[in-house]
């Protein structure tokens, strides 16, 4: 088996990638710092609208089940943090929440 040698590529153009990256970084920084609040808000809204359009809508039954699961987890967290507050301070939390009351969305 013979090994084929690749010829030297000294004739190929050379690129200063560190300089290129530095200039790109500077251009991006100046682009972002020169934006107005309205331009930022427009960009944010377009990105949000795009992301929202990519999500598949869940059937109502599944969405309701997910919401109930989130509420159950939140109730457990509220109860756990209330107990932690009680243990740290020796009293109930300011809202007197034990995790069994209504949960705000």
Secondary structure, 3 states (H helix, E strand, C coil): CCCCCCCCCCCCCCCCHHHHHHHHHHHHHHHHHCCCHHHHHHHHHHHHHHHHHHCCCCCHHHHHHHHHHHHHHHHHHHHHHHHHHHHHHCCCCCCCCCCCCCCCC
